[in-house]
Amino acid sequence: MTGLAAHKARAATRAELVSRAEALRPGIAARARDVENQRRLPDETIRELLDAGLFHALQPARFGGSELDYATMVELCSVIAKDCASSAWILGNFICHQYMMANWPRQAQEEVWLEKPDALYSGVVIFSCGKAVRVKNGYRLKGRWPFASGCLHTTWFVFGATTEEGNGGPPSLKMFLLPASDYRIIDTWQAMGLRGTGSHDLEVDDVFVPEHRVLDVERIKGGDHPGSDVNPGPLYRVPVYAMFSYVLNGVAMGIAQGVVERYREKTRTQTARSSGQPIANLTTIQVKIAEAAASVDAAFSISYRNCDEVMAIAATGGVPTMEQKVRYRRDGAFAVKLSTHAVDLIFGVIGGGGLYESNPISRAFRDIHATAVHLTQTWDLNAAAYGRVVLGLDPENPML
């Protein structure tokens, strides 16, 4: 069985995909230190995630994907992040971009998926990093983009850029889909956390991009889009950037959940070196575990509530209001804030052992703080956007 038939065989329900993700955890955990040291995911991990169908959880069913609800991405990332945040980060990026691809014109979708339905791709949508000039039948694109997570494993990549239309009008924000042969990887990813994501810089040097591989940000704010005629399902009516926080907040929540579970199990039988007394008897430890666990539970509740709400709105053909959109961004960032708080609580009581890089909680501490500075996960930026809207001001975010 090859091609599309083999790809369709991986399609599954949400429960089945979660079960497959759980089954991969021992191998993911065993490779976690190597992932960090080598600054990339091993091919074995990519193959396992691909064979399990996890990358294509939100891909349209007509191309063999599972076409599940938005919250599936959050849950799958959280499962993998318990053992390796870098693996989960790449998983979230690849799942999200399979979902986004359904918004592109039919011709672009078929170019990417028809011959290779399991093609992997990611993107960087920092629009200020690239410039595109309109030419006949498309654009010429150039620029250099940082934070290109997953670029070592992709066949295609999406670049955000501002455009010069040549008609005297203001520049617009567009996304450009390029094959791997059209961009150059520059090894820059020497980072404190999420070291295994391989989030290097990418450079595009004056490349032609045909019209069908260009997508205007205005078209993906919820509701109909260029791909609606072939992908009419409610999943693909979800506003892309309003829900962008949830692409990666499952990573933060999974990191925190893994830390709480790992510390809880270890502490049940651990004794203090200085006194020889059971650590579990210390009220301080009991309180810290309770607060950390409650923070993680609250983060999941907020995130799943919003994912379910936005899917329900899309199912009716509606589009969230601006106040709902900025609330989704606020809550996604707040879930990361809660998750980071949970990890900090545990890290504060694990003692000197937490200083060793070999300690999984040490790695989790680095990874969750790296996660928390991502634009979509940063509390202050997303909280301020919400505050502006509810106080009657413009959100100042053209992507919403």
Helices and strands as residue ranges (DSSP letters): H 3-8, H 14-38, H 43-51, G 61-63, H 71-81, H 85-101, H 106-113, E 121-124, G 127-129, E 130-135, E 138-148, G 151-153, E 156-164, E 172-179, G 180-182, E 184-186, G 195-197, E 200-210, G 211-213, E 214-216, G 217-220, G 234-237, H 245-267, G 279-281, H 283-315, H 322-347, G 351-355, H 360-372, H 379-390
